[in-house]
């Protein structure tokens, strides 16, 4: 399990894996994450248009419908 840090500007703290885009974060989430830090205002680069809230929404839907 990893610690995932999603941010399009700041560097990840020591011991955390950095995801610069929402798509990258989603890929890491599939591999198993112990701790998750989401940047709520992604958008400093063209491919970083979705926010951490989008990942949060995805997690909510995934856990709501998993039986």
PyMOL commands that set and color helices and strands:
alter all, ss='L'
color gray80, all
select helices_A, chain A and resi 22-31+52-64
alter helices_A, ss='H'
color red, helices_A
select strands_A, chain A and resi 2-6+17-19+33-38
alter strands_A, ss='S'
color yellow, strands_A
deselect
rebuild
show_as cartoon
